[in-house]
Amino acid sequence: MSYVDGFVIAVPKKNVAAYKKMATWGKKVWMKHGALQYFECVGDDLKGMPECGNFKEMAGLKPTETAFFSFIVYKNKAHRDAVNKKVMAEMQKQAPENMKMPFDIKRMAYGGFKTLVQG
């Protein structure tokens, strides 16, 4: 079964283009080092379902923000750890020291997930 790193990120709407540029660079780096798939998904229909929470509330979105739901797929956790080690080394070399993140990193949620059902 695969392994997935998942992210939920609150991004100011005015910074979506800058986020896309950063994410496009990230995709190239992760895929170069062996990630199987890379997704950056911007909020479109965040109303949620009846009796259920929604991304607006969960991420504490302001009216000027949108949510990104992003994930990277790997073969397994060991593969993820190996890929991420290479990615972090490359980012330290390539990423400008003063690269400004187009979002507040303290409002980003991240976690690694074991795949339970896959299809």
C-alpha positions as CSV (number, residue, x, y, z in Angstrom):
1,M,0.0,0.0,0.0
2,S,1.1,3.5,-0.7
3,Y,2.0,6.3,1.8
4,V,0.8,9.9,1.6
5,D,2.0,13.2,3.0
6,G,-1.0,15.5,3.3
7,F,-1.3,19.2,3.8
8,V,-4.1,21.7,4.4
9,I,-3.0,25.3,3.9
10,A,-4.8,28.7,4.3
11,V,-3.6,30.9,1.5
12,P,-4.6,34.5,0.9
13,K,-6.5,34.7,-2.4
14,K,-4.1,37.5,-3.5
15,N,-1.2,35.1,-3.2
16,V,-2.6,32.1,-5.2
17,A,-0.4,32.9,-8.2
18,A,2.7,33.0,-6.0
19,Y,1.6,29.8,-4.3
20,K,1.1,28.1,-7.7
21,K,4.6,29.2,-8.7
22,M,6.1,27.8,-5.5
23,A,4.1,24.6,-5.8
24,T,5.1,24.1,-9.4
25,W,8.8,24.3,-8.4
26,G,8.0,21.9,-5.5
27,K,6.4,19.4,-7.9
28,K,9.5,19.3,-10.0
29,V,11.7,18.7,-7.1
30,W,9.6,15.9,-5.4
31,M,9.0,14.1,-8.7
32,K,12.7,14.4,-9.6
33,H,13.5,12.6,-6.4
34,G,11.0,9.8,-6.8
35,A,7.5,10.9,-5.6
36,L,4.9,8.9,-7.4
37,Q,2.3,11.7,-7.6
38,Y,2.0,15.3,-6.5
39,F,-1.2,17.3,-6.1
40,E,-1.9,20.9,-5.2
41,C,-5.7,21.4,-5.0
42,V,-7.3,24.9,-4.5
43,G,-10.6,25.2,-2.7
44,D,-13.6,25.5,-5.0
45,D,-16.7,24.2,-3.1
46,L,-15.9,24.6,0.6
47,K,-19.5,24.7,1.9
48,G,-19.1,21.2,3.3
49,M,-22.0,18.7,3.9
50,P,-24.9,18.8,6.3
51,E,-24.0,17.6,9.8
52,C,-20.3,17.8,8.8
53,G,-17.5,20.4,9.3
54,N,-15.9,22.1,6.3
55,F,-12.5,23.3,5.3
56,K,-13.4,27.0,5.9
57,E,-14.0,26.3,9.6
58,M,-11.2,23.7,10.0
59,A,-8.6,26.0,8.5
60,G,-10.0,29.1,10.1
61,L,-10.3,30.8,6.7
62,K,-10.8,34.5,6.6
63,P,-13.0,35.9,3.7
64,T,-9.8,36.9,1.9
65,E,-8.4,33.4,2.0
66,T,-8.9,30.0,0.4
67,A,-7.8,26.5,1.4
68,F,-5.3,24.3,-0.4
69,F,-5.6,20.5,0.1
70,S,-2.3,19.1,-1.1
71,F,-0.8,15.6,-1.1
72,I,2.2,13.7,-2.3
73,V,2.1,9.9,-2.9
74,Y,4.9,7.5,-2.3
75,K,5.5,3.7,-2.5
76,N,5.7,3.4,1.3
77,K,6.9,5.3,4.4
78,A,10.6,4.3,3.8
79,H,10.3,5.6,0.2
80,R,8.8,8.8,1.5
81,D,11.6,9.3,4.0
82,A,14.2,8.7,1.3
83,V,12.5,11.1,-1.2
84,N,12.0,13.8,1.5
85,K,15.7,13.6,2.6
86,K,16.8,14.2,-1.0
87,V,14.2,17.0,-1.5
88,M,15.2,18.8,1.7
89,A,18.9,18.6,0.7
90,E,18.1,20.1,-2.7
91,M,15.8,22.8,-1.2
92,Q,18.7,23.9,1.1
93,K,20.9,24.3,-2.0
94,Q,18.4,25.9,-4.4
95,A,15.7,27.7,-2.4
96,P,16.6,31.3,-1.9
97,E,17.3,32.0,1.8
98,N,14.9,35.0,1.6
99,M,12.1,33.1,-0.3
100,K,8.9,34.5,1.2
101,M,6.2,31.9,1.7
102,P,2.9,33.0,0.2
103,F,1.1,31.8,3.3
104,D,1.5,31.7,7.1
105,I,3.4,28.5,7.7
106,K,2.1,28.3,11.3
107,R,-1.4,27.8,9.8
108,M,-0.4,24.8,7.7
109,A,-1.4,21.3,8.9
110,Y,0.8,18.4,7.8
111,G,0.9,14.7,8.4
112,G,2.0,11.4,7.0
113,F,-0.7,8.8,6.3
114,K,-0.7,5.1,5.8
115,T,-3.1,4.0,3.1
116,L,-5.9,1.9,4.4
117,V,-8.0,1.5,1.3
118,Q,-6.8,2.2,-2.2
119,G,-8.5,1.9,-5.6
